[in-house]
Amino acid sequence: MNAVLENIYGRSSVRKYKHEQIPDSDIKEILKAGSYAASGMNRQPLRFVVIQEEKMIECLNNKLKNAHLKTASPEFKGRLSNPDYNIFHKAPTLIFVFAAPDAVTVIEDGALAVGNMMLAACSMNYGTCFIGLAAPLGNYDSFRKKCGVPDDHKYLSCMCLGIPDGDLEKHPKNDMKILNWIR
């Protein structure tokens, strides 16, 4: 099997990380993979924010937990109320993706970039996890200002990154479902 397919089939979301940071050169390579993703009309509108400051990550975690407590289901409220629960899975690095205002296919561009970064990280033996619960941060002016994000840039996604702590959890995949194949 070729290396690309091995990474696609072998990648899993990681929810437990070692405290150790990965080298900046590796993070730059992962970001480069994201920037090489296809983009609508080749606008290449994506911009990245990397956060490794432990206190800031903890502050963002607490802010998000409090924000989600207001609307969470009873089951999820229990998890959010647990002081040990961490939305970012205690990863040492967070990567946020934003789009410049000239983006044509914003959601698609961001999804392709994060997919590329996750596969690049997997190929380098690092772990990643898409953090959908981070979305409210895109609307917080204080977060955007601290990160140097212009007002006209749209928040797209957050991904945590680090060295997996322990064996990767493999989740069984359902059989592929093809609705139709018209010839």
Buried (B, 14 or more C-beta within 10 A) or exposed (E): EEEEEEBBEEBBBBBBBBEEBBEEEBBEBBBEBBBBBEBBEEBBBBBBBBBBEEEBBEEBBEBBBEBBEEEBEEEBBEBBEEEEEBBBBBBBBBBBBBBBEEBEBBEBBBBBBBBBBBBBBBBBEBBBBBBEBBBEBBEBEEBBEBBEBEEEBBBBBBBBBBBBBEEBEEEEEEEEEEEEEEE
